[in-house]
Amino acid sequence: MRREVIHPYSDRPTDGIHALTYDFPEVFAEKTRALAERTRPRDLYDIINLYRRPEAQAAREDIRATLTEKCAFKNISVPRLDDLLPFREDVAATWVQMLDHQLPQLLSFETFWEELPNFFRWLEVKLEIQATAPVRARVGEVPIYASQSLPRMPSIPVNTMGRIRFAAANRLLVDLDYETLQGRRSSRLIEPYSLRRSSEGNVLLYGTRDDNGQVRAYRVDRIRGATVTDRTFIPRYMIELTMSGR
């Protein structure tokens, strides 16, 4: 697929920058094949993250067909859960070594390994992903997806939104350093779900408060920092922060 490279800087060409990339089913199928053949921690990490994405349900038939074709070409069987179980201890033993330096926050091995049974049941069409609804939008709000660049906001520390998107993909709580309209700074522990542009032009981060589950909208230009915690959450709403929007 020809996709636009996100380049939110002043030297962006008028027509943008584009690159040829794998499409979603191809990436998913390739990662599944790789997990079966080499059982590396990064393959397990990627597979579960792809499986959790809202796009996965609609693409399942394409993923299965592509995976079947890849395995036939390699002269191997389509992977099943039982094929991976003997390698559990090997993957666990190298989890920290291979992933700790690549991630803002390392998650426990068990968090991902324990999702494998559901993943394979889903891949074999024995389990439907239970869809969650998006956070309810206010009138005039438009979602901002991961494929879209944000306007430049000098007040936001570099890569803050990247850390928030990482937390959303991995279902981790985020501790926001937030400045109110009155200029007061406070800490807000939230489950991150969605970015929206309001009818007034503000970019809003939607999340639920960890202490009471209430939905809140935070103006992105007032976020002064974000710390990814090691505390996981079960999504109450669709996680739109990681969606490509295409």
Rosetta blueprint (number, residue, H / E / L):
1 M L
2 R E
3 R E
4 E E
5 V L
6 I L
7 H L
8 P L
9 Y L
10 S L
11 D L
12 R L
13 P L
14 T L
15 D L
16 G L
17 I L
18 H E
19 A E
20 L E
21 T L
22 Y L
23 D L
24 F H
25 P H
26 E H
27 V H
28 F H
29 A H
30 E H
31 K H
32 T H
33 R H
34 A H
35 L H
36 A H
37 E H
38 R H
39 T L
40 R L
41 P H
42 R H
43 D H
44 L H
45 Y H
46 D H
47 I H
48 I H
49 N H
50 L H
51 Y H
52 R H
53 R L
54 P L
55 E L
56 A H
57 Q H
58 A H
59 A H
60 R H
61 E H
62 D H
63 I H
64 R H
65 A H
66 T H
67 L H
68 T H
69 E H
70 K H
71 C H
72 A H
73 F H
74 K H
75 N L
76 I L
77 S L
78 V L
79 P L
80 R L
81 L H
82 D H
83 D H
84 L H
85 L H
86 P H
87 F H
88 R H
89 E H
90 D H
91 V H
92 A H
93 A H
94 T H
95 W H
96 V H
97 Q H
98 M H
99 L H
100 D L
101 H L
102 Q L
103 L L
104 P L
105 Q L
106 L L
107 L L
108 S L
109 F H
110 E H
111 T H
112 F H
113 W H
114 E L
115 E L
116 L H
117 P H
118 N H
119 F H
120 F H
121 R H
122 W H
123 L H
124 E L
125 V L
126 K L
127 L L
128 E L
129 I L
130 Q L
131 A L
132 T L
133 A L
134 P L
135 V L
136 R L
137 A L
138 R L
139 V L
140 G L
141 E L
142 V E
143 P E
144 I L
145 Y L
146 A L
147 S L
148 Q L
149 S L
150 L L
151 P L
152 R L
153 M L
154 P L
155 S L
156 I L
157 P L
158 V L
159 N L
160 T H
161 M H
162 G H
163 R H
164 I H
165 R H
166 F H
167 A H
168 A H
169 A H
170 N L
171 R L
172 L E
173 L E
174 V E
175 D E
176 L E
177 D E
178 Y E
179 E E
180 T L
181 L L
182 Q L
183 G L
184 R L
185 R E
186 S E
187 S E
188 R E
189 L E
190 I E
191 E E
192 P E
193 Y E
194 S E
195 L E
196 R E
197 R E
198 S L
199 S L
200 E L
201 G L
202 N L
203 V E
204 L E
205 L E
206 Y E
207 G E
208 T E
209 R E
210 D L
211 D L
212 N L
213 G L
214 Q L
215 V E
216 R E
217 A E
218 Y E
219 R E
220 V H
221 D H
222 R H
223 I E
224 R E
225 G E
226 A E
227 T E
228 V E
229 T E
230 D E
231 R E
232 T E
233 F L
234 I L
235 P L
236 R L
237 Y L
238 M L
239 I L
240 E H
241 L H
242 T H
243 M L
244 S L
245 G L
246 R L
